[in-house]
Amino acid sequence: MKFKKAKSIGEVSDREMLNFIFANQLYILRTLDFVERSLTNSDVPEYPETVKQMVNNIDSSLSNINEYLQLSDYDKGELNL
């Protein structure tokens, strides 16, 4: 009997149950290994660097908005009658 078709644990043989447990443990270990490798090999910057980069991006965005607002309507491409 296939484990997926079983309606209760009592219908499953010990061998099928052990195969299922082994497969689940193997899947969990592979997932943990993938997560660990992705975290250790990632180029995630440190917290102070991330904050500094966010502040710089906000400053440059605000300066771009201010420059746009200082343009004349003609430079903005708007026609005000």
mmJSON file of the N, C-alpha and C atoms, coordinates in Angstrom:
{"data_MODEL":{"atom_site":{
"group_PDB":["ATOM","ATOM","ATOM","ATOM","ATOM","ATOM","ATOM","ATOM","ATOM","ATOM","ATOM","ATOM","ATOM","ATOM","ATOM","ATOM","ATOM","ATOM","ATOM","ATOM","ATOM","ATOM","ATOM","ATOM","ATOM","ATOM","ATOM","ATOM","ATOM","ATOM","ATOM","ATOM","ATOM","ATOM","ATOM","ATOM","ATOM","ATOM","ATOM","ATOM","ATOM","ATOM","ATOM","ATOM","ATOM","ATOM","ATOM","ATOM","ATOM","ATOM","ATOM","ATOM","ATOM","ATOM","ATOM","ATOM","ATOM","ATOM","ATOM","ATOM","ATOM","ATOM","ATOM","ATOM","ATOM","ATOM","ATOM","ATOM","ATOM","ATOM","ATOM","ATOM","ATOM","ATOM","ATOM","ATOM","ATOM","ATOM","ATOM","ATOM","ATOM","ATOM","ATOM","ATOM","ATOM","ATOM","ATOM","ATOM","ATOM","ATOM","ATOM","ATOM","ATOM","ATOM","ATOM","ATOM","ATOM","ATOM","ATOM","ATOM","ATOM","ATOM","ATOM","ATOM","ATOM","ATOM","ATOM","ATOM","ATOM","ATOM","ATOM","ATOM","ATOM","ATOM","ATOM","ATOM","ATOM","ATOM","ATOM","ATOM","ATOM","ATOM","ATOM","ATOM","ATOM","ATOM","ATOM","ATOM","ATOM","ATOM","ATOM","ATOM","ATOM","ATOM","ATOM","ATOM","ATOM","ATOM","ATOM","ATOM","ATOM","ATOM","ATOM","ATOM","ATOM","ATOM","ATOM","ATOM","ATOM","ATOM","ATOM","ATOM","ATOM","ATOM","ATOM","ATOM","ATOM","ATOM","ATOM","ATOM","ATOM","ATOM","ATOM","ATOM","ATOM","ATOM","ATOM","ATOM","ATOM","ATOM","ATOM","ATOM","ATOM","ATOM","ATOM","ATOM","ATOM","ATOM","ATOM","ATOM","ATOM","ATOM","ATOM","ATOM","ATOM","ATOM","ATOM","ATOM","ATOM","ATOM","ATOM","ATOM","ATOM","ATOM","ATOM","ATOM","ATOM","ATOM","ATOM","ATOM","ATOM","ATOM","ATOM","ATOM","ATOM","ATOM","ATOM","ATOM","ATOM","ATOM","ATOM","ATOM","ATOM","ATOM","ATOM","ATOM","ATOM","ATOM","ATOM","ATOM","ATOM","ATOM","ATOM","ATOM","ATOM","ATOM","ATOM","ATOM","ATOM","ATOM","ATOM","ATOM","ATOM","ATOM","ATOM","ATOM","ATOM","ATOM","ATOM","ATOM","ATOM","ATOM","ATOM"],
"id":[1,2,3,4,5,6,7,8,9,10,11,12,13,14,15,16,17,18,19,20,21,22,23,24,25,26,27,28,29,30,31,32,33,34,35,36,37,38,39,40,41,42,43,44,45,46,47,48,49,50,51,52,53,54,55,56,57,58,59,60,61,62,63,64,65,66,67,68,69,70,71,72,73,74,75,76,77,78,79,80,81,82,83,84,85,86,87,88,89,90,91,92,93,94,95,96,97,98,99,100,101,102,103,104,105,106,107,108,109,110,111,112,113,114,115,116,117,118,119,120,121,122,123,124,125,126,127,128,129,130,131,132,133,134,135,136,137,138,139,140,141,142,143,144,145,146,147,148,149,150,151,152,153,154,155,156,157,158,159,160,161,162,163,164,165,166,167,168,169,170,171,172,173,174,175,176,177,178,179,180,181,182,183,184,185,186,187,188,189,190,191,192,193,194,195,196,197,198,199,200,201,202,203,204,205,206,207,208,209,210,211,212,213,214,215,216,217,218,219,220,221,222,223,224,225,226,227,228,229,230,231,232,233,234,235,236,237,238,239,240,241,242,243],
"type_symbol":["N","C","C","N","C","C","N","C","C","N","C","C","N","C","C","N","C","C","N","C","C","N","C","C","N","C","C","N","C","C","N","C","C","N","C","C","N","C","C","N","C","C","N","C","C","N","C","C","N","C","C","N","C","C","N","C","C","N","C","C","N","C","C","N","C","C","N","C","C","N","C","C","N","C","C","N","C","C","N","C","C","N","C","C","N","C","C","N","C","C","N","C","C","N","C","C","N","C","C","N","C","C","N","C","C","N","C","C","N","C","C","N","C","C","N","C","C","N","C","C","N","C","C","N","C","C","N","C","C","N","C","C","N","C","C","N","C","C","N","C","C","N","C","C","N","C","C","N","C","C","N","C","C","N","C","C","N","C","C","N","C","C","N","C","C","N","C","C","N","C","C","N","C","C","N","C","C","N","C","C","N","C","C","N","C","C","N","C","C","N","C","C","N","C","C","N","C","C","N","C","C","N","C","C","N","C","C","N","C","C","N","C","C","N","C","C","N","C","C","N","C","C","N","C","C","N","C","C","N","C","C","N","C","C","N","C","C","N","C","C","N","C","C"],
"label_atom_id":["N","CA","C","N","CA","C","N","CA","C","N","CA","C","N","CA","C","N","CA","C","N","CA","C","N","CA","C","N","CA","C","N","CA","C","N","CA","C","N","CA","C","N","CA","C","N","CA","C","N","CA","C","N","CA","C","N","CA","C","N","CA","C","N","CA","C","N","CA","C","N","CA","C","N","CA","C","N","CA","C","N","CA","C","N","CA","C","N","CA","C","N","CA","C","N","CA","C","N","CA","C","N","CA","C","N","CA","C","N","CA","C","N","CA","C","N","CA","C","N","CA","C","N","CA","C","N","CA","C","N","CA","C","N","CA","C","N","CA","C","N","CA","C","N","CA","C","N","CA","C","N","CA","C","N","CA","C","N","CA","C","N","CA","C","N","CA","C","N","CA","C","N","CA","C","N","CA","C","N","CA","C","N","CA","C","N","CA","C","N","CA","C","N","CA","C","N","CA","C","N","CA","C","N","CA","C","N","CA","C","N","CA","C","N","CA","C","N","CA","C","N","CA","C","N","CA","C","N","CA","C","N","CA","C","N","CA","C","N","CA","C","N","CA","C","N","CA","C","N","CA","C","N","CA","C","N","CA","C","N","CA","C","N","CA","C","N","CA","C","N","CA","C","N","CA","C","N","CA","C","N","CA","C"],
"label_alt_id":[null,null,null,null,null,null,null,null,null,null,null,null,null,null,null,null,null,null,null,null,null,null,null,null,null,null,null,null,null,null,null,null,null,null,null,null,null,null,null,null,null,null,null,null,null,null,null,null,null,null,null,null,null,null,null,null,null,null,null,null,null,null,null,null,null,null,null,null,null,null,null,null,null,null,null,null,null,null,null,null,null,null,null,null,null,null,null,null,null,null,null,null,null,null,null,null,null,null,null,null,null,null,null,null,null,null,null,null,null,null,null,null,null,null,null,null,null,null,null,null,null,null,null,null,null,null,null,null,null,null,null,null,null,null,null,null,null,null,null,null,null,null,null,null,null,null,null,null,null,null,null,null,null,null,null,null,null,null,null,null,null,null,null,null,null,null,null,null,null,null,null,null,null,null,null,null,null,null,null,null,null,null,null,null,null,null,null,null,null,null,null,null,null,null,null,null,null,null,null,null,null,null,null,null,null,null,null,null,null,null,null,null,null,null,null,null,null,null,null,null,null,null,null,null,null,null,null,null,null,null,null,null,null,null,null,null,null,null,null,null,null,null,null],
"label_comp_id":["MET","MET","MET","LYS","LYS","LYS","PHE","PHE","PHE","LYS","LYS","LYS","LYS","LYS","LYS","ALA","ALA","ALA","LYS","LYS","LYS","SER","SER","SER","ILE","ILE","ILE","GLY","GLY","GLY","GLU","GLU","GLU","VAL","VAL","VAL","SER","SER","SER","ASP","ASP","ASP","ARG","ARG","ARG","GLU","GLU","GLU","MET","MET","MET","LEU","LEU","LEU","ASN","ASN","ASN","PHE","PHE","PHE","ILE","ILE","ILE","PHE","PHE","PHE","ALA","ALA","ALA","ASN","ASN","ASN","GLN","GLN","GLN","LEU","LEU","LEU","TYR","TYR","TYR","ILE","ILE","ILE","LEU","LEU","LEU","ARG","ARG","ARG","THR","THR","THR","LEU","LEU","LEU","ASP","ASP","ASP","PHE","PHE","PHE","VAL","VAL","VAL","GLU","GLU","GLU","ARG","ARG","ARG","SER","SER","SER","LEU","LEU","LEU","THR","THR","THR","ASN","ASN","ASN","SER","SER","SER","ASP","ASP","ASP","VAL","VAL","VAL","PRO","PRO","PRO","GLU","GLU","GLU","TYR","TYR","TYR","PRO","PRO","PRO","GLU","GLU","GLU","THR","THR","THR","VAL","VAL","VAL","LYS","LYS","LYS","GLN","GLN","GLN","MET","MET","MET","VAL","VAL","VAL","ASN","ASN","ASN","ASN","ASN","ASN","ILE","ILE","ILE","ASP","ASP","ASP","SER","SER","SER","SER","SER","SER","LEU","LEU","LEU","SER","SER","SER","ASN","ASN","ASN","ILE","ILE","ILE","ASN","ASN","ASN","GLU","GLU","GLU","TYR","TYR","TYR","LEU","LEU","LEU","GLN","GLN","GLN","LEU","LEU","LEU","SER","SER","SER","ASP","ASP","ASP","TYR","TYR","TYR","ASP","ASP","ASP","LYS","LYS","LYS","GLY","GLY","GLY","GLU","GLU","GLU","LEU","LEU","LEU","ASN","ASN","ASN","LEU","LEU","LEU"],
"label_asym_id":["A","A","A","A","A","A","A","A","A","A","A","A","A","A","A","A","A","A","A","A","A","A","A","A","A","A","A","A","A","A","A","A","A","A","A","A","A","A","A","A","A","A","A","A","A","A","A","A","A","A","A","A","A","A","A","A","A","A","A","A","A","A","A","A","A","A","A","A","A","A","A","A","A","A","A","A","A","A","A","A","A","A","A","A","A","A","A","A","A","A","A","A","A","A","A","A","A","A","A","A","A","A","A","A","A","A","A","A","A","A","A","A","A","A","A","A","A","A","A","A","A","A","A","A","A","A","A","A","A","A","A","A","A","A","A","A","A","A","A","A","A","A","A","A","A","A","A","A","A","A","A","A","A","A","A","A","A","A","A","A","A","A","A","A","A","A","A","A","A","A","A","A","A","A","A","A","A","A","A","A","A","A","A","A","A","A","A","A","A","A","A","A","A","A","A","A","A","A","A","A","A","A","A","A","A","A","A","A","A","A","A","A","A","A","A","A","A","A","A","A","A","A","A","A","A","A","A","A","A","A","A","A","A","A","A","A","A","A","A","A","A","A","A"],
"label_entity_id":["1","1","1","1","1","1","1","1","1","1","1","1","1","1","1","1","1","1","1","1","1","1","1","1","1","1","1","1","1","1","1","1","1","1","1","1","1","1","1","1","1","1","1","1","1","1","1","1","1","1","1","1","1","1","1","1","1","1","1","1","1","1","1","1","1","1","1","1","1","1","1","1","1","1","1","1","1","1","1","1","1","1","1","1","1","1","1","1","1","1","1","1","1","1","1","1","1","1","1","1","1","1","1","1","1","1","1","1","1","1","1","1","1","1","1","1","1","1","1","1","1","1","1","1","1","1","1","1","1","1","1","1","1","1","1","1","1","1","1","1","1","1","1","1","1","1","1","1","1","1","1","1","1","1","1","1","1","1","1","1","1","1","1","1","1","1","1","1","1","1","1","1","1","1","1","1","1","1","1","1","1","1","1","1","1","1","1","1","1","1","1","1","1","1","1","1","1","1","1","1","1","1","1","1","1","1","1","1","1","1","1","1","1","1","1","1","1","1","1","1","1","1","1","1","1","1","1","1","1","1","1","1","1","1","1","1","1","1","1","1","1","1","1"],
"label_seq_id":[1,1,1,2,2,2,3,3,3,4,4,4,5,5,5,6,6,6,7,7,7,8,8,8,9,9,9,10,10,10,11,11,11,12,12,12,13,13,13,14,14,14,15,15,15,16,16,16,17,17,17,18,18,18,19,19,19,20,20,20,21,21,21,22,22,22,23,23,23,24,24,24,25,25,25,26,26,26,27,27,27,28,28,28,29,29,29,30,30,30,31,31,31,32,32,32,33,33,33,34,34,34,35,35,35,36,36,36,37,37,37,38,38,38,39,39,39,40,40,40,41,41,41,42,42,42,43,43,43,44,44,44,45,45,45,46,46,46,47,47,47,48,48,48,49,49,49,50,50,50,51,51,51,52,52,52,53,53,53,54,54,54,55,55,55,56,56,56,57,57,57,58,58,58,59,59,59,60,60,60,61,61,61,62,62,62,63,63,63,64,64,64,65,65,65,66,66,66,67,67,67,68,68,68,69,69,69,70,70,70,71,71,71,72,72,72,73,73,73,74,74,74,75,75,75,76,76,76,77,77,77,78,78,78,79,79,79,80,80,80,81,81,81],
"pdbx_PDB_ins_code":[null,null,null,null,null,null,null,null,null,null,null,null,null,null,null,null,null,null,null,null,null,null,null,null,null,null,null,null,null,null,null,null,null,null,null,null,null,null,null,null,null,null,null,null,null,null,null,null,null,null,null,null,null,null,null,null,null,null,null,null,null,null,null,null,null,null,null,null,null,null,null,null,null,null,null,null,null,null,null,null,null,null,null,null,null,null,null,null,null,null,null,null,null,null,null,null,null,null,null,null,null,null,null,null,null,null,null,null,null,null,null,null,null,null,null,null,null,null,null,null,null,null,null,null,null,null,null,null,null,null,null,null,null,null,null,null,null,null,null,null,null,null,null,null,null,null,null,null,null,null,null,null,null,null,null,null,null,null,null,null,null,null,null,null,null,null,null,null,null,null,null,null,null,null,null,null,null,null,null,null,null,null,null,null,null,null,null,null,null,null,null,null,null,null,null,null,null,null,null,null,null,null,null,null,null,null,null,null,null,null,null,null,null,null,null,null,null,null,null,null,null,null,null,null,null,null,null,null,null,null,null,null,null,null,null,null,null,null,null,null,null,null,null],
"Cartn_x":[0.844,0.0,0.887,0.491,1.209,0.829,1.802,1.567,0.546,0.56,-0.363,-1.814,-2.044,-3.411,-3.956,-3.127,-3.556,-4.497,-5.547,-6.516,-6.226,-5.4,-4.995,-3.595,-2.947,-1.584,-1.57,-2.661,-2.735,-2.659,-3.039,-3.004,-1.602,-0.7,0.636,1.574,2.389,3.346,4.499,5.221,6.366,7.414,7.631,8.626,8.225,6.959,6.487,6.584,6.286,6.371,7.819,8.746,10.158,10.65,10.207,10.573,10.034,8.816,8.216,8.983,9.308,10.05,11.433,12.103,13.428,13.361,12.372,12.229,11.965,11.136,10.858,12.093,12.848,14.072,15.088,15.196,16.11,15.69,14.385,13.871,14.169,13.958,14.223,15.705,16.572,18.016,18.463,17.915,18.266,17.795,16.604,16.088,16.942,17.303,18.163,19.529,20.063,21.354,21.25,20.16,19.957,19.848,19.087,18.923,20.255,20.996,22.289,23.255,23.309,24.212,23.796,22.502,22.057,22.321,22.278,22.555,24.044,24.862,26.297,26.958,26.407,27.004,26.374,25.396,24.717,25.549,25.308,26.009,25.117,24.523,23.656,24.537,24.373,25.218,24.853,25.768,25.532,24.452,23.887,22.785,23.149,24.291,24.618,24.767,25.325,25.465,24.105,23.195,21.858,21.135,21.213,20.555,21.154,22.474,23.142,22.7,22.597,22.168,20.718,19.854,18.455,18.348,19.106,19.072,19.582,20.654,21.182,20.171,19.466,18.45,17.307,16.901,15.823,16.279,17.516,18.043,18.075,18.539,18.608,17.209,16.249,14.874,14.278,14.516,13.987,14.613,15.9,16.54,15.994,15.714,15.109,13.717,12.941,11.59,11.68,12.591,12.744,13.196,14.11,14.546,13.388,12.564,11.414,10.428,10.191,9.24,9.746,11.049,11.608,11.592,11.372,11.318,10.088,10.183,9.008,8.021,6.794,5.778,6.185,6.858,7.298,8.309,9.246,10.255,9.649,8.572,7.903,7.085,6.812,5.988,4.513,4.172,2.774,2.374,1.132,0.61,-0.483,-0.197,-1.178,-1.686,-2.971,-3.563,-4.185],
"Cartn_y":[-1.18,0.0,1.241,2.205,3.473,4.298,5.025,5.819,6.92,7.481,8.575,8.113,6.84,6.331,5.845,5.792,5.298,6.299,5.771,6.628,6.75,5.868,5.953,5.367,5.702,5.22,3.708,3.152,1.713,0.901,1.478,0.768,0.704,1.495,1.598,0.623,-0.061,-1.0,-0.226,-0.92,-0.286,0.168,-0.643,-0.297,0.981,1.082,2.284,3.504,3.32,4.428,4.888,3.951,4.309,5.012,4.539,5.211,6.639,6.816,8.148,9.068,8.568,9.37,9.719,8.744,8.993,10.044,9.939,10.904,12.304,12.41,13.722,14.307,13.486,13.98,14.424,13.682,14.046,15.367,15.539,16.791,17.972,17.787,18.855,19.203,18.196,18.453,19.179,18.802,19.491,20.939,21.157,22.525,23.365,22.812,23.536,23.832,22.878,23.092,24.21,24.22,25.278,26.643,26.725,27.996,28.458,27.541,27.899,28.4,27.703,28.132,29.485,29.704,30.986,32.129,31.861,32.917,33.201,32.171,32.387,32.915,32.598,33.044,34.32,34.845,36.032,37.276,38.272,39.546,40.564,40.148,41.046,42.022,43.32,44.286,44.372,44.883,45.062,46.119,46.134,47.041,48.511,48.992,50.417,50.78,49.87,50.129,50.213,49.338,49.339,50.635,51.08,52.327,53.507,53.538,54.627,54.663,53.506,53.434,53.899,53.514,53.943,55.453,56.036,57.487,58.205,57.706,58.318,58.255,57.13,57.006,57.98,58.154,59.101,60.519,60.861,62.203,62.487,61.523,61.75,61.846,61.078,61.171,62.53,63.012,64.323,65.434,65.332,66.369,66.34,65.154,65.07,65.683,65.447,66.027,67.542,68.037,69.49,70.14,69.502,70.042,70.101,69.073,69.054,70.16,70.36,71.389,72.791,72.989,74.304,74.62,73.623,73.861,74.69,75.401,76.142,75.156,75.612,74.744,74.309,75.204,74.876,73.729,73.777,72.724,71.398,71.48,70.264,69.629,70.404,69.885,70.099,71.018,71.301,72.606,72.689,73.908,74.445,75.539,76.17,77.432,77.484,78.659,79.575],
"Cartn_z":[0.0,0.0,0.0,-0.765,-0.796,0.424,0.953,2.153,1.887,0.687,0.367,0.353,0.031,-0.062,1.281,2.293,3.601,4.259,4.895,5.573,7.061,7.586,8.985,9.127,10.219,10.451,10.643,11.149,11.375,10.097,8.966,7.691,7.087,7.588,7.009,7.711,6.918,7.515,8.153,9.022,9.689,8.68,7.666,6.647,5.904,5.518,4.828,5.734,7.014,7.965,8.123,8.219,8.328,7.062,5.9,4.65,4.617,5.089,5.114,6.067,7.256,8.238,7.702,7.091,6.534,5.425,4.552,3.458,4.005,5.035,5.63,6.295,7.004,7.639,6.594,5.517,4.442,3.806,3.596,3.03,3.963,5.253,6.229,6.243,6.23,6.237,4.973,3.835,2.588,2.615,3.15,3.241,4.174,5.328,6.263,5.653,4.909,4.251,3.22,2.459,1.462,2.136,3.224,3.934,4.511,5.11,5.698,4.631,3.488,2.416,1.855,1.716,1.164,2.137,3.432,4.405,4.532,4.512,4.684,3.42,2.257,1.003,0.468,1.148,0.633,0.905,0.108,0.249,0.953,2.041,2.791,3.559,3.311,4.018,5.496,6.259,7.686,7.904,9.092,9.407,9.205,9.721,9.514,8.036,7.243,5.812,5.135,5.541,4.958,5.28,6.529,6.927,6.169,6.058,5.34,3.88,3.253,1.859,1.712,2.654,2.598,2.741,3.656,3.858,2.617,2.014,0.797,-0.34,-0.461,-1.507,-1.28,-0.028,0.276,-0.027,0.352,0.076,-1.417,-2.211,-3.655,-4.251,-3.731,-4.226,-3.895,-2.677,-2.293,-3.122,-3.401,-4.217,-5.639,-6.177,-7.511,-7.526,-6.484,-6.398,-6.294,-5.467,-5.321,-6.626,-7.343,-8.628,-9.611,-9.617,-10.522,-10.163,-8.873,-8.451,-8.769,-8.825,-9.123,-10.617,-11.454,-12.891,-13.237,-14.332,-14.803,-15.416,-15.601,-16.194,-17.596,-18.328,-19.683,-19.65,-18.689,-18.581,-18.132,-17.363,-16.904,-18.013,-19.07,-20.158,-19.912,-19.003,-18.699,-19.366,-19.729,-20.336,-19.426,-18.742,-17.867,-18.546,-18.775,-19.427,-18.417],
"occupancy":[1.0,1.0,1.0,1.0,1.0,1.0,1.0,1.0,1.0,1.0,1.0,1.0,1.0,1.0,1.0,1.0,1.0,1.0,1.0,1.0,1.0,1.0,1.0,1.0,1.0,1.0,1.0,1.0,1.0,1.0,1.0,1.0,1.0,1.0,1.0,1.0,1.0,1.0,1.0,1.0,1.0,1.0,1.0,1.0,1.0,1.0,1.0,1.0,1.0,1.0,1.0,1.0,1.0,1.0,1.0,1.0,1.0,1.0,1.0,1.0,1.0,1.0,1.0,1.0,1.0,1.0,1.0,1.0,1.0,1.0,1.0,1.0,1.0,1.0,1.0,1.0,1.0,1.0,1.0,1.0,1.0,1.0,1.0,1.0,1.0,1.0,1.0,1.0,1.0,1.0,1.0,1.0,1.0,1.0,1.0,1.0,1.0,1.0,1.0,1.0,1.0,1.0,1.0,1.0,1.0,1.0,1.0,1.0,1.0,1.0,1.0,1.0,1.0,1.0,1.0,1.0,1.0,1.0,1.0,1.0,1.0,1.0,1.0,1.0,1.0,1.0,1.0,1.0,1.0,1.0,1.0,1.0,1.0,1.0,1.0,1.0,1.0,1.0,1.0,1.0,1.0,1.0,1.0,1.0,1.0,1.0,1.0,1.0,1.0,1.0,1.0,1.0,1.0,1.0,1.0,1.0,1.0,1.0,1.0,1.0,1.0,1.0,1.0,1.0,1.0,1.0,1.0,1.0,1.0,1.0,1.0,1.0,1.0,1.0,1.0,1.0,1.0,1.0,1.0,1.0,1.0,1.0,1.0,1.0,1.0,1.0,1.0,1.0,1.0,1.0,1.0,1.0,1.0,1.0,1.0,1.0,1.0,1.0,1.0,1.0,1.0,1.0,1.0,1.0,1.0,1.0,1.0,1.0,1.0,1.0,1.0,1.0,1.0,1.0,1.0,1.0,1.0,1.0,1.0,1.0,1.0,1.0,1.0,1.0,1.0,1.0,1.0,1.0,1.0,1.0,1.0,1.0,1.0,1.0,1.0,1.0,1.0,1.0,1.0,1.0,1.0,1.0,1.0],
"B_iso_or_equiv":[0.0,0.0,0.0,0.0,0.0,0.0,0.0,0.0,0.0,0.0,0.0,0.0,0.0,0.0,0.0,0.0,0.0,0.0,0.0,0.0,0.0,0.0,0.0,0.0,0.0,0.0,0.0,0.0,0.0,0.0,0.0,0.0,0.0,0.0,0.0,0.0,0.0,0.0,0.0,0.0,0.0,0.0,0.0,0.0,0.0,0.0,0.0,0.0,0.0,0.0,0.0,0.0,0.0,0.0,0.0,0.0,0.0,0.0,0.0,0.0,0.0,0.0,0.0,0.0,0.0,0.0,0.0,0.0,0.0,0.0,0.0,0.0,0.0,0.0,0.0,0.0,0.0,0.0,0.0,0.0,0.0,0.0,0.0,0.0,0.0,0.0,0.0,0.0,0.0,0.0,0.0,0.0,0.0,0.0,0.0,0.0,0.0,0.0,0.0,0.0,0.0,0.0,0.0,0.0,0.0,0.0,0.0,0.0,0.0,0.0,0.0,0.0,0.0,0.0,0.0,0.0,0.0,0.0,0.0,0.0,0.0,0.0,0.0,0.0,0.0,0.0,0.0,0.0,0.0,0.0,0.0,0.0,0.0,0.0,0.0,0.0,0.0,0.0,0.0,0.0,0.0,0.0,0.0,0.0,0.0,0.0,0.0,0.0,0.0,0.0,0.0,0.0,0.0,0.0,0.0,0.0,0.0,0.0,0.0,0.0,0.0,0.0,0.0,0.0,0.0,0.0,0.0,0.0,0.0,0.0,0.0,0.0,0.0,0.0,0.0,0.0,0.0,0.0,0.0,0.0,0.0,0.0,0.0,0.0,0.0,0.0,0.0,0.0,0.0,0.0,0.0,0.0,0.0,0.0,0.0,0.0,0.0,0.0,0.0,0.0,0.0,0.0,0.0,0.0,0.0,0.0,0.0,0.0,0.0,0.0,0.0,0.0,0.0,0.0,0.0,0.0,0.0,0.0,0.0,0.0,0.0,0.0,0.0,0.0,0.0,0.0,0.0,0.0,0.0,0.0,0.0,0.0,0.0,0.0,0.0,0.0,0.0,0.0,0.0,0.0,0.0,0.0,0.0],
"pdbx_formal_charge":[null,null,null,null,null,null,null,null,null,null,null,null,null,null,null,null,null,null,null,null,null,null,null,null,null,null,null,null,null,null,null,null,null,null,null,null,null,null,null,null,null,null,null,null,null,null,null,null,null,null,null,null,null,null,null,null,null,null,null,null,null,null,null,null,null,null,null,null,null,null,null,null,null,null,null,null,null,null,null,null,null,null,null,null,null,null,null,null,null,null,null,null,null,null,null,null,null,null,null,null,null,null,null,null,null,null,null,null,null,null,null,null,null,null,null,null,null,null,null,null,null,null,null,null,null,null,null,null,null,null,null,null,null,null,null,null,null,null,null,null,null,null,null,null,null,null,null,null,null,null,null,null,null,null,null,null,null,null,null,null,null,null,null,null,null,null,null,null,null,null,null,null,null,null,null,null,null,null,null,null,null,null,null,null,null,null,null,null,null,null,null,null,null,null,null,null,null,null,null,null,null,null,null,null,null,null,null,null,null,null,null,null,null,null,null,null,null,null,null,null,null,null,null,null,null,null,null,null,null,null,null,null,null,null,null,null,null,null,null,null,null,null,null],
"auth_seq_id":[1,1,1,2,2,2,3,3,3,4,4,4,5,5,5,6,6,6,7,7,7,8,8,8,9,9,9,10,10,10,11,11,11,12,12,12,13,13,13,14,14,14,15,15,15,16,16,16,17,17,17,18,18,18,19,19,19,20,20,20,21,21,21,22,22,22,23,23,23,24,24,24,25,25,25,26,26,26,27,27,27,28,28,28,29,29,29,30,30,30,31,31,31,32,32,32,33,33,33,34,34,34,35,35,35,36,36,36,37,37,37,38,38,38,39,39,39,40,40,40,41,41,41,42,42,42,43,43,43,44,44,44,45,45,45,46,46,46,47,47,47,48,48,48,49,49,49,50,50,50,51,51,51,52,52,52,53,53,53,54,54,54,55,55,55,56,56,56,57,57,57,58,58,58,59,59,59,60,60,60,61,61,61,62,62,62,63,63,63,64,64,64,65,65,65,66,66,66,67,67,67,68,68,68,69,69,69,70,70,70,71,71,71,72,72,72,73,73,73,74,74,74,75,75,75,76,76,76,77,77,77,78,78,78,79,79,79,80,80,80,81,81,81],
"auth_comp_id":["MET","MET","MET","LYS","LYS","LYS","PHE","PHE","PHE","LYS","LYS","LYS","LYS","LYS","LYS","ALA","ALA","ALA","LYS","LYS","LYS","SER","SER","SER","ILE","ILE","ILE","GLY","GLY","GLY","GLU","GLU","GLU","VAL","VAL","VAL","SER","SER","SER","ASP","ASP","ASP","ARG","ARG","ARG","GLU","GLU","GLU","MET","MET","MET","LEU","LEU","LEU","ASN","ASN","ASN","PHE","PHE","PHE","ILE","ILE","ILE","PHE","PHE","PHE","ALA","ALA","ALA","ASN","ASN","ASN","GLN","GLN","GLN","LEU","LEU","LEU","TYR","TYR","TYR","ILE","ILE","ILE","LEU","LEU","LEU","ARG","ARG","ARG","THR","THR","THR","LEU","LEU","LEU","ASP","ASP","ASP","PHE","PHE","PHE","VAL","VAL","VAL","GLU","GLU","GLU","ARG","ARG","ARG","SER","SER","SER","LEU","LEU","LEU","THR","THR","THR","ASN","ASN","ASN","SER","SER","SER","ASP","ASP","ASP","VAL","VAL","VAL","PRO","PRO","PRO","GLU","GLU","GLU","TYR","TYR","TYR","PRO","PRO","PRO","GLU","GLU","GLU","THR","THR","THR","VAL","VAL","VAL","LYS","LYS","LYS","GLN","GLN","GLN","MET","MET","MET","VAL","VAL","VAL","ASN","ASN","ASN","ASN","ASN","ASN","ILE","ILE","ILE","ASP","ASP","ASP","SER","SER","SER","SER","SER","SER","LEU","LEU","LEU","SER","SER","SER","ASN","ASN","ASN","ILE","ILE","ILE","ASN","ASN","ASN","GLU","GLU","GLU","TYR","TYR","TYR","LEU","LEU","LEU","GLN","GLN","GLN","LEU","LEU","LEU","SER","SER","SER","ASP","ASP","ASP","TYR","TYR","TYR","ASP","ASP","ASP","LYS","LYS","LYS","GLY","GLY","GLY","GLU","GLU","GLU","LEU","LEU","LEU","ASN","ASN","ASN","LEU","LEU","LEU"],
"auth_asym_id":["A","A","A","A","A","A","A","A","A","A","A","A","A","A","A","A","A","A","A","A","A","A","A","A","A","A","A","A","A","A","A","A","A","A","A","A","A","A","A","A","A","A","A","A","A","A","A","A","A","A","A","A","A","A","A","A","A","A","A","A","A","A","A","A","A","A","A","A","A","A","A","A","A","A","A","A","A","A","A","A","A","A","A","A","A","A","A","A","A","A","A","A","A","A","A","A","A","A","A","A","A","A","A","A","A","A","A","A","A","A","A","A","A","A","A","A","A","A","A","A","A","A","A","A","A","A","A","A","A","A","A","A","A","A","A","A","A","A","A","A","A","A","A","A","A","A","A","A","A","A","A","A","A","A","A","A","A","A","A","A","A","A","A","A","A","A","A","A","A","A","A","A","A","A","A","A","A","A","A","A","A","A","A","A","A","A","A","A","A","A","A","A","A","A","A","A","A","A","A","A","A","A","A","A","A","A","A","A","A","A","A","A","A","A","A","A","A","A","A","A","A","A","A","A","A","A","A","A","A","A","A","A","A","A","A","A","A","A","A","A","A","A","A"],
"auth_atom_id":["N","CA","C","N","CA","C","N","CA","C","N","CA","C","N","CA","C","N","CA","C","N","CA","C","N","CA","C","N","CA","C","N","CA","C","N","CA","C","N","CA","C","N","CA","C","N","CA","C","N","CA","C","N","CA","C","N","CA","C","N","CA","C","N","CA","C","N","CA","C","N","CA","C","N","CA","C","N","CA","C","N","CA","C","N","CA","C","N","CA","C","N","CA","C","N","CA","C","N","CA","C","N","CA","C","N","CA","C","N","CA","C","N","CA","C","N","CA","C","N","CA","C","N","CA","C","N","CA","C","N","CA","C","N","CA","C","N","CA","C","N","CA","C","N","CA","C","N","CA","C","N","CA","C","N","CA","C","N","CA","C","N","CA","C","N","CA","C","N","CA","C","N","CA","C","N","CA","C","N","CA","C","N","CA","C","N","CA","C","N","CA","C","N","CA","C","N","CA","C","N","CA","C","N","CA","C","N","CA","C","N","CA","C","N","CA","C","N","CA","C","N","CA","C","N","CA","C","N","CA","C","N","CA","C","N","CA","C","N","CA","C","N","CA","C","N","CA","C","N","CA","C","N","CA","C","N","CA","C","N","CA","C","N","CA","C","N","CA","C","N","CA","C","N","CA","C","N","CA","C","N","CA","C"],
"pdbx_PDB_model_num":[1,1,1,1,1,1,1,1,1,1,1,1,1,1,1,1,1,1,1,1,1,1,1,1,1,1,1,1,1,1,1,1,1,1,1,1,1,1,1,1,1,1,1,1,1,1,1,1,1,1,1,1,1,1,1,1,1,1,1,1,1,1,1,1,1,1,1,1,1,1,1,1,1,1,1,1,1,1,1,1,1,1,1,1,1,1,1,1,1,1,1,1,1,1,1,1,1,1,1,1,1,1,1,1,1,1,1,1,1,1,1,1,1,1,1,1,1,1,1,1,1,1,1,1,1,1,1,1,1,1,1,1,1,1,1,1,1,1,1,1,1,1,1,1,1,1,1,1,1,1,1,1,1,1,1,1,1,1,1,1,1,1,1,1,1,1,1,1,1,1,1,1,1,1,1,1,1,1,1,1,1,1,1,1,1,1,1,1,1,1,1,1,1,1,1,1,1,1,1,1,1,1,1,1,1,1,1,1,1,1,1,1,1,1,1,1,1,1,1,1,1,1,1,1,1,1,1,1,1,1,1,1,1,1,1,1,1,1,1,1,1,1,1]
}}}
